[in-house]
Amino acid sequence: MKRRVGYTWRLRELMAKHQIFTATELIPLLRERGIDLSASQVHRLVSGTPERLSLQVMAALCDILSCTPADLVATTAENAGVRKTATGDLPALSSNVAKLRPRAARILPDA
């Protein structure tokens, strides 16, 4: 069974709880912890959902927001489910298909 995993980036929510409402307010707090990101990088970090993130940045954010990585990233996992065929039936087995086809008729001359 395949599983579908996902995550929710909760940085903006945690920032609001700590009265930090803009990305520019976060920049000096990151710099105090040795993380030197440009304004556009911090803006993307706050407004979007990152696919990759340095553990140093994660640790700095956790320190700033007094939280754990699990607070920043909420994960989800669910069963992906079975794909159905166009007709909704189970797929036919290829080895049995030849047995189901009618054999060609042979026409004999009149005797």
N, C-alpha and C positions, 0 to 999 in steps of 0.2 A: 504494500500500500504506500503510495506516495504521500508526502506531507508538504503542505504549503506553509512556509514561514514568512513572517513579516515583522515590522517594527514601527513604532511611533516615536518620533523625536520630540521630546517634551521640554526643550531648552527655553522656549519663549514663555511657557507656562511657569516654569520654575523661576525665571527672571522676574516675572510679574509678582510672584510671591515675595521676592526680596526687594521690591520697589525699584527694579532696573527695567526701564521701559524702552530703551533704544540700544542699538548696537554700539553707538559711540560711547555710551556709558560703560560698556563691557571692555572696550579696548584698553584703557589704563589699568583695569583690574587684571587683565591677562598679562600685560607688560610687567606688572609687579611680580608676577610668577614666572617670568622668563619666556613668555610666549609672545613673539612679535609678529602679529598678523596685520595685513593691510585692512583698511576700513571696508573694502569690498569683500574681503575674505570673511571678516567677522559678520558683515551683513548677510552673506550667503549662509553662514553657519546659523544665524538667528532666524532668518526668514524661510530657509529651505530645510530639506531633510538630507543630511550628508550620507553618501554611500561609503565613504572612507573617512576615518578620523584618527589622528595621532593619539596614542595613549597619553602623551604629555599634555595635549590639549584637553583630553577627557579628564585627566587628573586635576588640571587647573580649574576647569569648569566645576568639578565636584567640590574643590576647595572653596571657590568663590561662592557657590550656592549652598554649601554645607549639605551635600547630598551624596548619594552613591551612584555608580553607573546605572544601576537598575532603576533609579529614579529618573535619570535622563532618557533612558531607552526602554520603552515598554515593548516587550516582544509578544508575538502571537504565533501559534502553531495550530494547524487544523488539518484533517485528512482532506486530500485533494479531490477524492471521489473518483468514480469510474466514468470514463467517457462513454456516452451512448452512441450507437450507430444512427444513421439517418432515419431508419425505420423504427428504431426503438427496440429491435430484436437483438438477440445476441449475435455476434459475428459468426458466419458459417465457417465450419472447419474445412480447410482446403483438401484434406485427404478424402473426405466423404463426398465432395462435390461430383467427382467422376461417377460415383455409384448412383447418384440421383438423376443424371442425364439419361434421356432415352437413347436407345441404340438405333442407328440408322436402319430403315427398312430396306430389304432386298427384294427387288421385283423380279419374279421368275417369268419366263415366257410361257404362253399357254401351251399345254401339251396335249 
